[in-house]
Amino acid sequence: MHDSRNSLRAFVKLRTGLPIGAKGSLQASLVKAFGARSPAGFWQYWNPIFGFYLGRYIFTPVKRFCPPAIALLTTFIACGALHDFVTFLVRGYTHFLFTAWFFWLGVGVLLAHTAKLSFSRFGFWVRASCHAATILSCLALARVLQWAWI
């Protein structure tokens, strides 16, 4: 018997409220992500298909022998490295910007969780602005450090 908790279809429906590939599923995912009450919540809704595989093949196995915080950071770094790998395949080189960027995104999630940061008292647009600012701030930090390194 197939365990629906482990299926991609069930995971996407849980995250977006719609079946995989359904009309409006991208919009639902974006609204849920940018309307999330915390940075961790944002990443629970962002790209549910990719999130399913990252959770199954990176986060869960690493969490078996490391603390959850290390598993989360490892997952973000691996996700960034995968983005850099695609960049390498397309361009023939990479500066590992995505790896650095996703490292800082993971650090941000951990810091926000530790500080019990919540946007729940704010409306959608303030939450969305906070998430966008976090993403862009982490990108800026990664770029500045990249320029200093290169």
N, C-alpha and C positions, 0 to 999 in steps of 0.2 A: 504494500500500500504506500502511496506517495504522501509524504508529509508536507502539507500545504504551507507550513511555516517556513519551509526551506525552499519554496519555489519562487522564482523571479516574479511570476505573475502575481502571486499573493503579496509579495513584498512591495511591488509597485502600487498595487491597489491600496495597501495599507498606508503608504506614504502619500499618494496623490488623491485617493478616494475614487479613482477611476481605473478601469482596466488598462493594461499596457497598450499603447498605441491609440487609445480612444481620442476622439475629437475633444480638444480642450485640455488634454493631459499635461502638455507643456505649460500652458498658462496656469493650471492648477498647481503644478510643481513650483513655478516661480512665485506665485502668490503665497503659497505655504512657506517657502524658504524665506522670502523677504519679509514676511509677516511673523516670523518665528520670534518667540519670547527671549531667545538667548542665542549666542553664537553657536553653541552645540546644536540647538534646535535648527538653526539655519542649515547646517551640514546634514542633518537627518533628512531634510527634504530636497536638498540640492542634488540634482542628477541621480534619481533613485536607481537607475539601472547600473550605473557605474558604482554607486554606493553599495549595492547588493554584492557585487563581485569583490570590492575592496574589503567589505565586512567578512565575507566568506573565506577569502583566500589570503588575506593579510592580517586584519585586526584580530579575528578569532584565533587563528593559529598562534600568533605572537602573544596574545593574552594568556595562553595556556602556560607560558613559562616566564612572562614578564608582568609587571604591574599594568593595569589598564592605561595609565597615563603614558607609559612607554609604548604600549601597543598603539595608542591613538597617534602619537607623534611619528612612530614608524609608518603607520598607514598614510599619514599626510606626506611624509618624505617619499614614500614609494609612489604615491599618486603623482607628485611633482616630477619624480624621475621618469615615470611613464610618459608624462607630457613632454619632458625633455627628449626622451627617446624618439617620440614622433617628430619633434622638431629636427632632431638629427637625421631621421630618415628623409625628411622633406628638404632640408637645407644642406645636409652633409656635415654639419657641425652644430654644436650647442654651447652655450655659456652657462648652462644649468640654472637659468633664471627661475624656471618653474620649481625646481627642487628647493631652492632657497626660499622662494615665495611661499610654497606650501609648508615648509618648515615653520615660517613665521605665522602662517594661518593656524597651524597646529598649536604653536605656543600661545597664540591669542585665545584659542578655545580653552586650553588648560588654565590660563590666567583668569579668564572670565568665569570658568567653573569654580576655581578656587575662591574667587572674590564673590561668588554667588550673584553675579551680574544678571539682572533681569530687565527686559524692556517691556514687561507685561502691563505696566501702567500707562504705556504710550500707545497711540493709534498706529495704524498701518504705516503711514508715510514716515513717521519718526523712526519706527523700527526698521523700515527699508533703508532709510538714510544711514542709520547706525551700522547696518550690515554692509552697505556699500562703502561707507567710510572705513570700516575695518578691512575690507578686502583691498581697497586702494592704499591704505596706510601700510599694510603688509607688503604690497607690491613696491611701494616707494622705498621701504626699508630694504627689501631685497635688492632693488636697483642701486641704491646708494652703496650698500656693502659690496655689490658686484663691481661697481666702478672703482671702489677703493682696492678691490682684490686684483682686478685686471691691470 
